[in-house]
Amino acid sequence: MKINTDGVLLGAIAEQLGARYILDIGTGTGVIAMMLAQRFENAQVDAVEIDEQAALAAKGNFSNSDFAANCNAYHKDISAFQIDRKYDLVVSNPPFFVNDLKNQEHRKGIARHAASQFFESMVERVADLLDKSGSFWFILPIKQAAYMVKIASAYGLSPSVVIHLHSDDSKPEFRWIVCLDYAGKETLHQNLNIYEMEGVYTAAYKQLLKDFFLAF
């Protein structure tokens, strides 16, 4: 679970004007957190990860990067994470196979699977940790993303942006990238294709990731 398309797209797209404090929930090895530290040079990025080995890897990656002073890794369950600040920007690329057959490899199972109450507890914690002027960005398959949006409404959070992610122009959407906030604005819907054709990335995808991938 080191680098994946979902994670890098979230790290490249999530936005919050003037963000000073950023939280990455389920950071894995820290890729999204470091992308955000690169984009928000003056921000403090806190990265929470429940898996001990991944959290240690994130801590090592932070210390060996140019963002060592800006990134902190915490080996914590988000439900037990406590800190004396509110965040301007919260992001998460969470587990998503809700109540489905569990992966037999336990650690990947933790990363990929969650019971429905996980999403409910995550939204509750985000609502508590997020500044009233801040935003919460996440990426999920459509069914789970819609469920998160539904849960969030009970906490006064509504979608200001929904990006419909497609493999290519001929394929149906397979992920949503969602921005939730307290502003109550009309939702802006956008589409993003990864490929123009097999093996050829779209200009939009390359533009998003050119500051992070040497190939672009």
Backbone hydrogen bonds, N-H to C=O, Kabsch-Sander energy under -0.5 kcal/mol:
donor,donor_aa,acceptor,acceptor_aa,energy
8,V,4,N,-2.3
9,L,5,T,-2.3
10,L,6,D,-2.2
11,G,7,G,-2.6
12,A,8,V,-1.7
13,I,9,L,-2.0
14,A,10,L,-2.4
19,A,16,Q,-1.7
22,I,44,Q,-2.9
23,L,89,L,-2.4
24,D,46,D,-2.7
25,I,23,L,-0.6
25,I,91,V,-2.8
26,G,24,D,-0.6
26,G,48,V,-2.3
27,T,24,D,-0.5
27,T,48,V,-1.9
30,G,27,T,-2.0
34,M,30,G,-2.3
35,M,31,V,-2.2
36,L,32,I,-2.5
37,A,33,A,-2.2
38,Q,34,M,-2.1
39,R,35,M,-2.0
40,F,36,L,-3.0
41,E,39,R,-0.7
43,A,40,F,-1.9
44,Q,20,R,-3.0
45,V,43,A,-0.5
45,V,70,N,-3.5
46,D,22,I,-3.0
46,D,44,Q,-0.6
47,A,72,N,-3.2
48,V,24,D,-2.7
49,E,74,Y,-2.6
55,A,51,D,-2.5
56,L,52,E,-2.4
57,A,53,Q,-2.2
58,A,54,A,-2.7
59,K,55,A,-2.4
60,G,56,L,-2.3
61,N,57,A,-2.7
62,F,58,A,-2.7
63,S,59,K,-2.2
64,N,60,G,-1.6
65,S,62,F,-1.6
68,A,65,S,-0.9
70,N,67,F,-1.5
71,C,67,F,-1.2
72,N,45,V,-2.4
74,Y,47,A,-3.0
76,K,49,E,-0.9
76,K,74,Y,-1.4
80,A,77,D,-2.1
81,F,77,D,-0.6
81,F,78,I,-0.8
85,R,83,I,-1.4
87,Y,129,L,-3.0
88,D,21,Y,-2.0
89,L,21,Y,-1.6
90,V,135,S,-2.4
91,V,23,L,-2.8
92,S,137,W,-1.4
93,N,25,I,-0.7
96,F,112,R,-2.0
97,F,112,R,-3.0
98,V,96,F,-2.2
99,N,114,A,-0.8
100,D,97,F,-1.3
106,H,104,Q,-0.9
109,G,105,E,-2.1
110,I,106,H,-2.1
111,A,107,R,-1.7
112,R,108,K,-2.0
113,H,109,G,-2.4
118,F,115,A,-2.0
119,F,115,A,-0.7
119,F,116,S,-0.6
120,E,116,S,-1.3
121,S,117,Q,-2.6
122,M,118,F,-2.4
123,V,119,F,-2.5
124,E,120,E,-2.0
125,R,121,S,-2.2
126,V,122,M,-2.9
127,A,123,V,-2.8
128,D,124,E,-1.3
129,L,125,R,-2.2
130,L,126,V,-2.5
131,D,87,Y,-3.1
134,G,131,D,-2.2
135,S,88,D,-1.9
136,F,180,L,-2.9
137,W,90,V,-2.8
137,W,135,S,-0.5
138,F,178,V,-2.0
139,I,92,S,-1.3
140,L,176,W,-2.0
145,A,141,P,-2.8
146,A,142,I,-2.7
147,Y,143,K,-1.5
148,M,144,Q,-2.3
149,V,145,A,-2.4
150,K,146,A,-2.1
151,I,147,Y,-2.5
152,A,148,M,-2.6
153,S,149,V,-1.3
154,A,150,K,-0.5
154,A,151,I,-1.4
155,Y,152,A,-1.9
156,G,153,S,-1.4
157,L,152,A,-2.0
158,S,181,D,-2.6
160,S,179,C,-2.5
161,V,179,C,-1.2
162,V,188,L,-2.6
163,I,177,I,-3.1
164,H,162,V,-0.6
164,H,190,Q,-3.6
165,L,163,I,-0.7
165,L,175,R,-2.6
166,H,192,L,-2.9
167,S,172,P,-0.5
171,K,168,D,-1.6
174,F,165,L,-2.8
175,R,165,L,-1.1
176,W,140,L,-2.8
177,I,163,I,-2.2
178,V,138,F,-2.7
178,V,176,W,-0.6
179,C,161,V,-2.5
180,L,136,F,-3.3
180,L,178,V,-0.5
181,D,158,S,-2.2
182,Y,134,G,-0.6
188,L,160,S,-2.5
189,H,187,T,-0.6
190,Q,162,V,-2.3
192,L,164,H,-2.4
194,I,166,H,-1.9
195,Y,167,S,-3.0
196,E,200,V,-3.1
197,M,200,V,-1.1
200,V,197,M,-2.5
201,Y,199,G,-0.6
202,T,194,I,-2.3
206,K,202,T,-2.2
207,Q,203,A,-2.5
208,L,204,A,-1.9
209,L,205,Y,-1.6
210,K,206,K,-1.2
212,F,209,L,-1.9
213,F,209,L,-2.5
214,L,212,F,-0.5
216,F,213,F,-1.3
